[in-house]
Amino acid sequence: MRTTERRHTAAPAAGIAAQRAARAAAWRAAIRPGSWTLYTLGLAPAAWTFLLAVSDQLGADPLKALERSLGLWALRFLVLSLALSPLRQLGGPNLVRYRRMVGLLAFFYALFHVTVYVCLDQQLDPGAIWKDIVKRPYITVGLASFLILVPLAATSNGPAIKRLGGATWQRLHRWVYLAAAGAALHFIMLVKAWPVEPFVYAAIVAGLLLIRIAFRIPAATGKKARRTPMTKTQDAHDDAYWRAKLTPEQYRVLREGGTEQPFTGAHLDTHAEGHFTCAACGTQLFASDTKFESGTGWPSFDQALPGAITSLKDISHGMVRTEVRCATCGSHLGHVFDDGPTGTGKRYCINSVCLNHEATDPKGSE
């Protein structure tokens, strides 16, 4: 009798747990970078503004109101995309993995803004458009900012990053600061009076650029000083041993705490069954089934093997992060963040050059 009661009680509990797990998985899928849910939310203001325009609810000059609204949203998303890295560096939440999506939303709004100007305002008249560009400086500045965004949006994908190489891709995408500055200047020149709003956006862009410069100065001059020195308990080998054993790039990352360029690692797309091991000492670090696509450009895992890694506080480059190292040899691997999409809530962001992959032996698994 009691056994039957327990079964009846356990069945609903298991069903509730399964429902909660399903809801949690659906929520994580909805908020992952690049999800249709987030793009829909991001484009909702554009849809609403177009609806107001069609229903003649944008005032006496609906075309002008439509243009300005779309342009303002482009500037807002552009500023937000620039703010995500400083937010993390200043101790805020790590939302950098959303940066590419936010940047693309900024481009979409800029495209809508330009399309309305070209198609509705100027009626696709090349002569009128060219006359406007030459005669009105704010049009010139705005168009130049948009043209800067075009190659940035076109290369905001994994294949483009691999084709260009991480270093070239990063240099190209630094032009986003010039685009943002141009967009803010376009806004200031557009208004005839002197309202506060355009200058607020300009001040924010200038502040973000200054923060970027401030954090890059120590990063460029003190890369080797960032790591806590190895201890005898961590590493029984001397520096000469590691220089002989590792490639220059492996040594730079594993032993000097460097970082490889995103989207360039050999194991970024490795998903075969087995384990990922430390490239320095061969210790198994992560099971292959814990790897997931984070969109950051580095291999990401939601869980490490028990006792495989150690962690310590990292305050380099003006950021507060948690560094992870191989527990056997003490080599630097990457960092762990509390923004993982799975149930563990963790995202181990690991340099690909720090890893080797051991495939599961099919014969041994039978």
C-alpha positions as CSV (number, residue, x, y, z in Angstrom):
1,M,0.0,0.0,0.0
2,R,2.8,2.4,1.0
3,T,4.8,1.5,-2.1
4,T,1.9,2.3,-4.3
5,E,1.4,5.7,-2.6
6,R,5.1,6.5,-3.1
7,R,4.9,5.7,-6.8
8,H,1.8,8.0,-7.2
9,T,3.6,10.8,-5.3
10,A,6.9,10.4,-7.3
11,A,5.2,10.4,-10.7
12,P,3.7,14.0,-10.4
13,A,7.0,15.2,-8.8
14,A,9.0,13.9,-11.8
15,G,6.5,15.4,-14.2
16,I,6.8,18.8,-12.5
17,A,10.6,18.6,-12.6
18,A,10.6,17.7,-16.3
19,Q,8.3,20.7,-17.0
20,R,10.6,23.1,-15.1
21,A,13.6,21.7,-16.9
22,A,11.8,22.2,-20.2
23,R,10.9,25.8,-19.3
24,A,14.4,26.5,-18.2
25,A,15.8,25.2,-21.5
26,A,13.3,27.2,-23.5
27,W,14.2,30.3,-21.6
28,R,18.0,29.8,-22.2
29,A,17.3,29.2,-25.9
30,A,15.2,32.4,-26.0
31,I,18.0,34.6,-24.5
32,R,21.0,33.1,-26.2
33,P,22.9,35.6,-28.4
34,G,21.4,35.8,-31.9
35,S,18.1,34.2,-31.0
36,W,15.0,35.1,-32.9
37,T,13.4,36.2,-29.7
38,L,16.0,38.8,-29.0
39,Y,16.1,40.0,-32.6
40,T,12.3,40.3,-32.5
41,L,12.4,42.4,-29.3
42,G,15.2,44.5,-30.8
43,L,13.3,45.3,-34.0
44,A,10.0,45.9,-32.2
45,P,10.5,49.7,-32.0
46,A,11.0,49.8,-35.8
47,A,7.8,47.8,-36.4
48,W,5.9,50.0,-34.0
49,T,7.2,53.2,-35.6
50,F,6.4,52.0,-39.1
51,L,2.9,51.1,-37.8
52,L,2.4,54.6,-36.5
53,A,3.6,56.1,-39.8
54,V,1.2,54.0,-41.8
55,S,-1.7,54.9,-39.5
56,D,-0.8,58.6,-39.7
57,Q,0.1,58.9,-36.0
58,L,3.5,60.5,-36.2
59,G,2.4,64.2,-36.3
60,A,2.4,66.8,-38.9
61,D,5.6,65.6,-40.6
62,P,5.4,61.8,-40.4
63,L,8.3,61.2,-42.8
64,K,10.7,63.3,-40.8
65,A,9.5,61.7,-37.5
66,L,10.0,58.2,-39.0
67,E,13.6,59.0,-40.3
68,R,14.6,60.5,-36.9
69,S,13.2,57.7,-34.9
70,L,15.0,55.0,-36.9
71,G,18.2,57.0,-36.8
72,L,18.0,57.5,-33.0
73,W,17.5,53.8,-32.4
74,A,20.5,53.1,-34.6
75,L,22.6,55.4,-32.4
76,R,21.2,53.9,-29.2
77,F,22.1,50.4,-30.2
78,L,25.5,51.5,-31.5
79,V,26.2,53.1,-28.1
80,L,25.0,50.0,-26.3
81,S,27.3,47.8,-28.4
82,L,30.3,49.9,-27.4
83,A,29.3,49.9,-23.7
84,L,29.2,46.1,-23.2
85,S,33.0,45.7,-22.9
86,P,33.5,48.6,-20.5
87,L,30.6,47.4,-18.4
88,R,32.4,44.1,-17.9
89,Q,35.8,45.8,-17.3
90,L,34.3,48.0,-14.6
91,G,32.9,45.1,-12.7
92,G,29.4,44.8,-14.2
93,P,27.8,41.8,-15.7
94,N,29.5,40.1,-18.6
95,L,27.3,40.6,-21.6
96,V,30.0,40.8,-24.2
97,R,28.6,37.7,-26.1
98,Y,25.6,39.9,-27.0
99,R,27.8,42.6,-28.6
100,R,27.7,41.2,-32.1
101,M,23.9,41.0,-32.1
102,V,23.5,44.5,-30.7
103,G,25.9,45.8,-33.3
104,L,23.8,44.2,-36.1
105,L,20.7,45.7,-34.7
106,A,22.4,49.1,-34.9
107,F,23.2,48.4,-38.5
108,F,19.6,47.3,-39.3
109,Y,18.2,50.5,-37.9
110,A,20.8,52.6,-39.8
111,L,19.8,50.7,-42.9
112,F,16.1,51.4,-42.3
113,H,17.0,55.1,-41.6
114,V,18.9,55.4,-44.9
115,T,16.3,53.5,-46.9
116,V,13.5,55.8,-45.7
117,Y,15.7,58.8,-46.7
118,V,16.6,57.4,-50.1
119,C,13.3,55.8,-51.1
120,L,10.6,57.9,-49.4
121,D,12.2,61.3,-48.8
122,Q,14.3,61.6,-52.0
123,Q,12.1,59.3,-54.1
124,L,15.1,57.4,-55.5
125,D,16.3,60.5,-57.3
126,P,20.2,60.2,-57.6
127,G,20.5,63.9,-58.5
128,A,18.6,65.1,-55.5
129,I,20.5,62.7,-53.2
130,W,23.9,63.8,-54.5
131,K,22.9,67.5,-54.2
132,D,21.9,66.8,-50.6
133,I,25.1,65.1,-49.8
134,V,27.2,68.0,-51.2
135,K,25.1,70.8,-49.8
136,R,24.2,69.5,-46.3
137,P,27.2,68.5,-44.1
138,Y,25.1,66.5,-41.7
139,I,24.0,64.3,-44.6
140,T,27.6,63.8,-45.6
141,V,28.7,62.8,-42.1
142,G,25.7,60.5,-41.6
143,L,26.3,58.7,-44.9
144,A,30.0,58.3,-44.1
145,S,29.1,56.7,-40.7
146,F,26.7,54.3,-42.4
147,L,29.2,53.3,-45.0
148,I,31.6,52.4,-42.2
149,L,29.0,50.1,-40.7
150,V,28.5,48.2,-43.9
151,P,31.7,46.2,-43.9
152,L,31.5,45.7,-40.1
153,A,28.0,44.2,-40.5
154,A,29.1,42.1,-43.5
155,T,32.0,40.6,-41.4
156,S,30.1,40.0,-38.2
157,N,30.0,36.2,-38.7
158,G,32.3,33.3,-38.0
159,P,33.4,32.5,-41.6
160,A,34.4,36.1,-42.2
161,I,36.4,36.2,-39.0
162,K,38.2,33.0,-40.0
163,R,38.8,34.4,-43.5
164,L,40.2,37.7,-42.3
165,G,42.1,36.4,-39.3
166,G,41.4,37.5,-35.7
167,A,43.9,40.4,-35.7
168,T,42.7,41.9,-39.0
169,W,39.1,41.4,-38.0
170,Q,39.7,43.3,-34.7
171,R,41.5,46.1,-36.4
172,L,38.6,46.5,-38.9
173,H,36.0,46.5,-36.2
174,R,37.7,49.3,-34.2
175,W,36.2,51.6,-36.9
176,V,32.9,51.2,-35.0
177,Y,34.1,54.0,-32.7
178,L,34.5,56.4,-35.7
179,A,31.1,55.3,-36.9
180,A,29.5,56.0,-33.5
181,A,31.3,59.4,-33.3
182,G,30.1,60.3,-36.8
183,A,26.5,59.2,-35.9
184,A,26.6,61.4,-32.8
185,L,27.9,64.4,-34.8
186,H,25.3,63.7,-37.4
187,F,22.6,64.0,-34.7
188,I,24.1,67.3,-33.3
189,M,24.3,68.9,-36.8
190,L,20.8,67.7,-37.7
191,V,19.0,69.6,-34.9
192,K,18.5,73.3,-35.5
193,A,18.3,74.3,-31.8
194,W,20.6,73.1,-29.1
195,P,18.8,70.4,-27.2
196,V,20.6,68.3,-24.6
197,E,19.9,64.9,-26.0
198,P,22.4,64.9,-29.0
199,F,25.2,66.1,-26.7
200,V,24.4,63.4,-24.1
201,Y,25.0,60.8,-26.8
202,A,28.1,62.5,-28.0
203,A,29.4,62.6,-24.4
204,I,28.7,58.9,-23.9
205,V,30.5,58.0,-27.1
206,A,33.5,60.1,-26.1
207,G,33.5,58.6,-22.6
208,L,33.4,55.0,-24.0
209,L,36.3,55.8,-26.3
210,L,38.4,57.2,-23.4
211,I,37.6,54.1,-21.3
212,R,38.8,52.0,-24.2
213,I,42.0,53.9,-24.5
214,A,42.6,53.8,-20.7
215,F,42.3,50.0,-20.6
216,R,44.4,49.4,-23.7
217,I,47.4,51.3,-22.3
218,P,48.2,48.9,-19.5
219,A,47.1,45.9,-21.7
220,A,49.7,46.9,-24.2
221,T,52.5,47.6,-21.7
222,G,52.0,45.0,-19.0
223,K,50.8,41.7,-20.5
224,K,53.4,39.5,-18.9
225,A,52.9,41.0,-15.4
226,R,49.3,39.9,-15.2
227,R,49.8,36.3,-14.2
228,T,50.5,35.1,-10.7
229,P,53.9,33.4,-10.9
230,M,54.0,29.6,-10.9
231,T,54.7,27.8,-7.6
232,K,56.7,24.7,-7.1
233,T,53.5,22.8,-6.2
234,Q,52.0,23.8,-9.5
235,D,54.9,23.2,-11.8
236,A,58.0,21.1,-11.3
237,H,59.6,22.0,-14.6
238,D,61.6,25.1,-15.3
239,D,61.1,27.7,-18.0
240,A,63.6,26.1,-20.4
241,Y,61.6,22.9,-20.4
242,W,58.4,24.6,-21.4
243,R,60.1,26.7,-24.1
244,A,61.5,23.5,-25.6
245,K,58.2,21.6,-25.4
246,L,55.7,24.2,-26.5
247,T,55.3,26.1,-29.7
248,P,55.9,29.9,-29.4
249,E,52.1,30.5,-29.5
250,Q,51.4,27.8,-26.9
251,Y,54.1,29.2,-24.7
252,R,52.7,32.7,-24.9
253,V,49.2,31.6,-23.9
254,L,49.9,28.7,-21.6
255,R,52.9,30.0,-19.7
256,E,52.6,33.8,-20.1
257,G,48.8,34.1,-19.8
258,G,48.2,35.4,-23.3
259,T,45.0,35.2,-25.3
260,E,44.7,33.8,-28.8
261,Q,42.7,35.7,-31.4
262,P,39.0,34.8,-31.4
263,F,37.6,32.4,-34.1
264,T,41.1,31.2,-35.0
265,G,41.5,28.2,-32.8
266,A,41.8,24.6,-34.2
267,H,39.3,23.3,-31.6
268,L,36.6,25.9,-32.0
269,D,34.5,23.5,-34.0
270,T,35.7,20.2,-32.5
271,H,32.7,18.2,-31.2
272,A,33.9,14.6,-31.5
273,E,33.3,12.3,-28.5
274,G,36.2,12.1,-26.1
275,H,38.1,14.5,-23.8
276,F,39.9,17.8,-24.2
277,T,43.3,17.7,-22.5
278,C,45.9,20.2,-21.4
279,A,48.3,20.9,-24.3
280,A,51.2,21.3,-21.9
281,C,50.9,18.2,-19.7
282,G,48.1,16.0,-21.2
283,T,45.8,16.2,-18.2
284,Q,42.1,15.6,-19.1
285,L,40.2,18.8,-18.5
286,F,36.8,18.7,-20.1
287,A,34.5,16.0,-21.5
288,S,33.5,16.7,-25.1
289,D,29.8,16.6,-24.2
290,T,30.2,19.7,-22.0
291,K,31.3,21.9,-25.0
292,F,28.7,24.3,-26.4
293,E,28.6,27.1,-28.9
294,S,28.9,30.5,-27.1
295,G,29.5,32.7,-30.2
296,T,32.5,34.3,-28.5
297,G,35.2,32.8,-30.8
298,W,36.8,30.5,-28.2
299,P,35.9,26.9,-27.2
300,S,33.4,27.0,-24.3
301,F,32.4,24.4,-21.8
302,D,29.8,24.3,-19.0
303,Q,31.7,22.0,-16.7
304,A,35.3,20.9,-16.0
305,L,36.3,17.4,-14.9
306,P,36.6,17.0,-11.1
307,G,39.9,18.3,-9.8
308,A,41.2,19.1,-13.3
309,I,41.5,22.9,-13.0
310,T,42.2,25.5,-10.4
311,S,41.0,29.1,-10.3
312,L,42.2,32.4,-9.0
313,K,41.2,36.0,-9.1
314,D,42.5,38.0,-12.1
315,I,42.4,41.8,-12.0
316,S,44.5,42.4,-15.1
317,H,43.5,45.0,-17.7
318,G,41.2,46.8,-15.3
319,M,38.8,43.8,-15.1
320,V,37.9,41.5,-12.3
321,R,37.7,37.9,-13.7
322,T,38.3,34.4,-12.6
323,E,41.3,32.8,-14.3
324,V,41.4,29.0,-14.7
325,R,44.6,26.9,-14.9
326,C,45.5,23.3,-15.3
327,A,45.6,21.8,-11.8
328,T,48.5,19.6,-12.8
329,C,51.0,21.9,-14.4
330,G,49.5,25.3,-13.6
331,S,49.3,26.5,-17.2
332,H,46.9,29.2,-18.0
333,L,43.8,28.0,-19.9
334,G,41.4,30.9,-20.0
335,H,38.6,32.3,-17.7
336,V,35.3,31.1,-16.3
337,F,32.2,33.3,-16.3
338,D,28.8,33.0,-14.6
339,D,26.7,33.5,-17.7
340,G,26.6,30.0,-19.1
341,P,23.4,28.9,-20.9
342,T,23.1,25.5,-19.3
343,G,22.0,24.3,-15.9
344,T,25.5,24.8,-14.4
345,G,25.4,28.5,-15.2
346,K,29.1,28.4,-16.0
347,R,31.0,29.3,-19.2
348,Y,34.6,28.1,-19.3
349,C,36.1,30.3,-22.0
350,I,39.3,28.4,-23.0
351,N,42.0,29.2,-25.5
352,S,42.0,26.6,-28.2
353,V,45.8,26.5,-28.3
354,C,45.8,25.3,-24.7
355,L,43.9,22.2,-25.7
356,N,44.4,18.8,-27.4
357,H,41.5,16.4,-28.1
358,E,41.5,12.7,-27.3
359,A,38.8,10.9,-29.3
360,T,37.0,8.1,-27.6
361,D,38.2,4.7,-28.8
362,P,35.2,3.0,-30.4
363,K,36.6,-0.5,-29.5
364,G,37.1,0.5,-26.0
365,S,33.6,1.7,-25.6
366,E,31.9,-1.5,-26.7
